Amino acid sequence: MTQDIPPFRGAMHRQLPELASWIAQYHEDALEPDLPIIDPHHHLWDDERGRYLLDEFTQEVASSGHRVVATVYAQFKAMYRADAPVAMHPVGEVEFANGLAAVSASGRYGATRVCEGIIGHADMLLGDDIQPVFDALVAAGNGRFRGVRHGAQWDDGVVAQGRTFPPRHMLLDPRFRRAFARLAPSGLRFDAWIFYHQLPELMDLLRAFPETTVILDHMGGVLGLPPHGDRNAVFAIWRGHIRELSRFPNLNVKLGGLGMPYTGWHYHLADKPPGSDRLAADWRPYVETCIEAFGAQRCMFESNFPMDKQSCGCGVLWNAFKRITAGCSARDKAALYHDTAVRVYELPRARLAAD
């Protein structure tokens, strides 16, 4: 890192109102605009970070020119219940996402079926006491609830500044594993959000639970801030872990999340957002490593919006992915942008726009 780089301000370098004007400085026409996309990972909220609800998300998708036909909502501690036992607070987020899904299904907010699937939160350290929470989340989802995310990311470097991480080695905790054992019998999946140096702990979890479907968020949490500033060294470690993880058939990977400031490309510090050609050049080795290891049928592109909006606009993001996959077959593109998400999240109401 050079001395000109300002201190790390967290994943939300800019709040949403300020971010909108920065993003508006640059626009690209959509590449392959007819390619059907299911976005399997985005967030919605209305709090001190700004307002990002159905209006904002659908307008962003529409203006991008890309054909996003449906989405999966990913847990982000939005609209938790205030009048319930602590363990049941996250049920409010699923109720919130399901309500927005019902509004979206009316068609009044455009063609995209938002929140077609929902990933919520449950405190997996509840151990054997987790089942009532799972049951409440399933009921709140009204048929849309698909699984749980309890972020296990931990680091003692720059990325830890100004925030609190969950307990270190949480994936190895016996309480966590007792709760995890109840996911598959409940028909639920697990979204794993960890950093790249924690991937061996995920391998241990997958060995213990080969029947549970797991989705690795954000390609396994690549970091680019001290002490992880040597990008080549980090890439070599990450690539080795990804290749080992590909041996577990119950694991799938979301391709994205590289626009978060954690990754150390510092796009968010420029006067104007980058173009898709720059993003594709930087991200190609990571995306291609995952597709090569897992195959297109176990990979799916994600927007991670509005978190990745810290680095680029919605249209530019999807263009970057499409530049990377320009040489892929039609079958592989269908999997990467649509079919893998349909299969993994079992989206029965999604419009299956690709064979």
C-alpha positions in Angstrom: 0.0 0.0 0.0 1.2 3.5 -0.7 1.1 6.3 1.8 -1.4 8.1 -0.4 -4.1 5.6 0.4 -6.5 7.0 3.1 -7.4 4.9 6.1 -9.9 2.1 5.6 -13.4 3.2 6.3 -15.2 -0.1 6.2 -17.3 -1.8 3.6 -19.6 1.3 3.4 -17.0 3.8 2.3 -19.8 6.1 0.9 -23.3 6.1 2.2 -26.0 5.5 -0.4 -27.0 9.2 -1.2 -23.4 10.2 -1.8 -22.7 7.0 -3.7 -25.5 7.6 -6.2 -24.0 10.8 -7.5 -20.6 9.1 -7.8 -22.0 6.2 -9.8 -24.0 8.5 -12.1 -20.8 9.8 -13.6 -20.2 6.7 -15.7 -22.6 4.5 -17.8 -22.2 1.7 -20.3 -24.7 0.1 -22.6 -25.5 -3.5 -21.6 -23.6 -6.3 -23.3 -25.7 -9.4 -24.3 -28.9 -7.6 -23.0 -31.1 -10.6 -23.8 -29.2 -13.0 -21.6 -31.5 -14.1 -18.7 -30.0 -13.4 -15.2 -31.0 -14.5 -11.8 -29.1 -12.4 -9.2 -28.6 -14.8 -6.3 -27.2 -12.3 -3.8 -28.3 -8.8 -3.1 -29.5 -6.8 -0.1 -32.3 -4.3 0.7 -32.6 -2.0 3.7 -33.8 1.4 5.0 -31.7 2.6 7.9 -28.7 4.9 8.7 -26.9 3.5 5.7 -29.5 5.0 3.4 -32.6 3.8 1.6 -32.3 0.8 -0.8 -35.7 -0.8 -1.2 -37.7 -2.1 -4.1 -37.9 1.3 -5.9 -34.1 1.8 -5.8 -33.2 -1.7 -6.7 -35.6 -2.2 -9.6 -34.8 1.2 -11.1 -31.1 0.4 -11.0 -31.7 -2.9 -12.7 -34.0 -1.4 -15.3 -31.5 1.4 -16.1 -28.7 -1.1 -16.4 -30.2 -2.7 -19.5 -29.5 -6.2 -18.3 -32.3 -8.8 -18.2 -32.5 -9.7 -14.5 -35.5 -12.0 -14.3 -35.5 -12.9 -10.6 -33.4 -12.5 -7.5 -32.5 -14.1 -4.2 -32.4 -11.8 -1.1 -29.4 -12.3 1.1 -29.4 -11.6 4.9 -28.0 -8.3 6.0 -29.6 -7.5 9.4 -32.4 -5.5 8.0 -35.8 -4.9 9.7 -35.1 -7.3 12.7 -38.0 -7.7 15.1 -37.9 -5.4 18.0 -40.6 -7.1 20.1 -39.5 -10.7 20.2 -36.9 -12.9 22.1 -33.4 -12.1 20.8 -33.2 -15.5 18.9 -36.3 -14.6 17.0 -35.2 -11.0 16.0 -34.0 -12.2 12.5 -37.5 -13.5 11.7 -38.4 -9.9 11.0 -35.9 -9.7 8.1 -37.5 -12.7 6.4 -41.0 -11.1 6.9 -39.6 -7.9 5.4 -38.1 -9.7 2.3 -41.2 -11.8 1.8 -43.4 -8.7 1.9 -41.2 -7.1 -0.8 -41.4 -10.3 -2.8 -45.2 -10.1 -2.7 -45.2 -6.5 -3.9 -42.7 -7.4 -6.7 -44.9 -10.3 -7.8 -47.7 -7.8 -8.6 -45.6 -6.6 -11.6 -46.0 -3.0 -10.6 -42.3 -2.6 -10.0 -41.1 -4.1 -13.3 -40.4 -7.5 -14.8 -37.8 -8.6 -12.2 -39.2 -11.0 -9.6 -37.3 -9.6 -6.5 -36.7 -11.8 -3.5 -37.9 -15.0 -5.3 -35.8 -16.8 -2.8 -34.8 -15.6 0.7 -31.7 -16.3 2.8 -32.1 -15.2 6.4 -30.1 -15.3 9.6 -30.2 -17.6 12.6 -27.7 -17.6 15.4 -26.0 -21.0 14.8 -24.4 -20.8 18.2 -27.7 -21.7 19.7 -26.8 -25.3 19.0 -29.6 -27.7 19.9 -32.0 -24.8 20.5 -32.0 -23.7 16.9 -35.0 -25.6 15.6 -37.7 -23.2 16.7 -35.9 -20.4 14.9 -35.6 -22.4 11.7 -39.3 -23.2 11.9 -40.2 -19.6 12.4 -38.0 -18.5 9.5 -39.6 -21.0 7.2 -43.1 -19.9 8.2 -42.2 -16.2 7.7 -40.9 -16.9 4.2 -44.3 -18.2 3.0 -42.6 -20.7 0.7 -39.7 -18.4 -0.3 -37.3 -19.1 2.5 -34.3 -21.1 1.3 -31.5 -21.1 3.9 -29.4 -19.5 6.5 -26.4 -17.2 6.6 -24.4 -16.7 9.8 -21.3 -14.8 8.7 -18.1 -16.4 10.2 -15.6 -14.0 8.7 -12.7 -13.1 11.0 -9.5 -11.2 10.6 -7.1 -9.2 12.9 -5.8 -6.9 10.2 -7.0 -3.6 8.7 -10.4 -5.0 7.7 -11.2 -5.5 11.4 -11.0 -1.7 12.1 -14.3 -0.2 13.3 -16.3 -3.5 13.4 -16.9 -6.6 15.5 -16.4 -10.0 14.0 -18.1 -13.2 15.2 -16.0 -15.6 17.3 -12.8 -16.9 15.6 -13.1 -20.5 14.4 -16.9 -20.4 14.6 -17.3 -23.1 12.0 -15.5 -25.5 14.3 -17.5 -24.7 17.4 -19.5 -27.8 18.6 -22.6 -25.5 19.2 -22.4 -24.3 15.6 -22.2 -27.8 14.3 -25.1 -29.1 16.3 -27.2 -26.3 14.7 -25.7 -27.0 11.3 -26.8 -30.7 11.6 -30.4 -29.5 11.6 -30.2 -27.6 8.3 -30.6 -30.5 5.8 -33.4 -32.2 7.7 -35.2 -28.9 7.7 -34.7 -28.6 3.9 -32.4 -25.6 4.3 -29.0 -24.5 2.8 -26.1 -22.6 4.3 -24.5 -19.5 2.8 -20.9 -19.4 4.0 -19.4 -15.9 4.3 -15.7 -16.2 5.4 -12.3 -14.8 4.4 -9.9 -16.7 2.2 -7.6 -17.8 5.0 -10.5 -19.4 6.8 -11.4 -21.7 3.9 -9.7 -24.8 5.5 -12.3 -24.6 8.3 -15.0 -24.8 5.6 -13.4 -27.9 4.2 -13.6 -29.5 7.7 -17.3 -28.6 7.9 -18.0 -30.0 4.5 -16.3 -33.3 5.4 -18.5 -33.6 8.5 -21.8 -32.7 6.6 -21.6 -34.1 3.0 -25.4 -34.0 2.7 -25.9 -30.3 3.4 -25.9 -27.9 0.5 -23.5 -25.0 1.0 -23.0 -21.9 -1.0 -19.6 -20.1 -0.7 -20.4 -16.3 -0.9 -18.1 -13.9 -2.7 -15.7 -16.5 -4.0 -14.3 -17.1 -0.5 -13.5 -13.6 0.7 -10.4 -12.4 -1.1 -8.6 -9.7 0.9 -6.2 -7.0 -0.4 -5.6 -4.9 2.7 -2.7 -5.3 5.2 -1.5 -7.9 6.2 -2.9 -9.3 3.0 -1.4 -6.7 0.7 0.7 -9.0 -1.4 -1.9 -9.8 -4.1 0.1 -12.6 -5.8 0.7 -14.4 -2.5 -2.9 -14.1 -1.5 -4.1 -15.3 -4.9 -1.8 -18.4 -4.6 -3.2 -19.3 -1.2 -6.8 -18.7 -2.2 -6.4 -20.6 -5.5 -5.1 -23.6 -3.7 -8.0 -23.6 -1.3 -10.5 -23.2 -4.1 -9.1 -26.2 -5.9 -9.4 -28.3 -2.8 -12.9 -27.1 -2.0 -14.1 -28.1 -5.5 -13.8 -31.8 -4.4 -16.9 -31.4 -2.2 -19.9 -31.9 -4.5 -22.3 -30.2 -2.0 -20.5 -26.9 -2.4 -21.4 -24.2 -4.9 -19.8 -20.8 -5.4 -21.1 -17.3 -5.9 -18.9 -15.3 -8.3 -18.8 -11.7 -7.1 -18.1 -9.6 -4.1 -14.8 -8.3 -5.5 -16.2 -4.8 -5.6 -16.1 -4.5 -1.8 -13.3 -2.3 -0.4 -12.0 -5.3 1.5 -10.4 -6.5 -1.7 -8.0 -3.6 -1.9 -8.3 -2.5 -5.5 -9.4 1.0 -4.3 -11.8 1.6 -7.1 -13.9 3.6 -4.6 -11.2 6.1 -4.1 -11.1 7.3 -7.7 -12.8 10.5 -8.9 -15.0 8.4 -11.3 -16.1 4.7 -11.2 -14.1 2.3 -13.4 -15.3 0.8 -16.6 -16.1 -2.9 -17.1 -12.9 -3.5 -19.1 -10.8 -2.6 -16.0 -12.9 -4.7 -13.7 -12.8 -7.7 -16.1 -9.0 -7.5 -16.3 -8.7 -7.4 -12.5 -11.3 -10.0 -11.7 -10.7 -12.5 -14.6 -8.1 -14.7 -12.8 -10.5 -15.2 -9.8 -13.6 -15.9 -11.8 -11.8 -18.2 -14.2 -10.2 -20.1 -11.3 -13.6 -20.8 -9.8 -15.2 -21.9 -13.1 -12.2 -24.1 -13.9 -12.3 -25.8 -10.5 -16.1 -26.1 -9.9 -17.5 -26.1 -13.4 -20.2 -23.6 -14.6 -22.9 -25.9 -13.2 -21.8 -25.1 -9.6 -21.0 -21.4 -10.1 -23.4 -18.4 -10.3 -22.7 -14.7 -10.8 -24.0 -12.4 -8.0 -24.3 -8.6 -7.9 -23.9 -8.2 -4.1 -25.6 -4.9 -4.5 -25.6 -2.4 -3.1 -22.3 -3.4 -1.3 -20.4 -3.8 -4.6 -21.9 -0.5 -5.7 -19.0 1.0 -3.7 -16.9 0.3 -6.7 -19.1 0.4 -9.8 -22.6 0.7 -11.3 -25.0 -2.2 -11.8 -24.7 -2.2 -15.6 -20.9 -2.0 -15.4 -20.8 -4.9 -13.0 -22.8 -7.3 -15.2 -20.8 -6.1 -18.3 -17.6 -7.0 -16.5 -18.8 -10.5 -15.9 -20.0 -10.8 -19.5 -16.6 -9.7 -20.7 -15.0 -12.5 -18.7 -17.4 -15.1 -20.0 -17.4 -13.9 -23.6 -15.8 -17.2 -24.8 -18.0 -19.5 -22.8 -20.6 -21.8 -24.5 -24.3 -20.9 -24.4 -24.8 -23.8 -22.0 -22.2 -22.6 -19.6 -23.5 -19.0 -19.7 -27.0 -20.3 -19.0 -25.7 -22.0 -15.9 -23.5 -19.2 -14.7 -26.2 -16.5 -15.0 -29.4 -18.4 -14.4 -29.6 -22.2 -14.1 -27.2 -22.8 -11.2 -29.2 -20.4 -9.0 -32.5 -22.0 -10.0 -31.1 -25.4 -9.1 -29.3 -24.6 -5.9 -32.0 -22.3 -4.4 -34.9 -24.3 -5.9 -36.8 -21.3 -7.3 -40.1 -22.8 -8.4 -41.7 -19.4 -9.2 -38.7 -18.1 -11.1 -39.4 -17.6 -14.8 -37.1 -20.2 -16.4 -36.1 -18.1 -19.3 -33.3 -20.4 -20.5 -33.3 -24.0 -21.5 
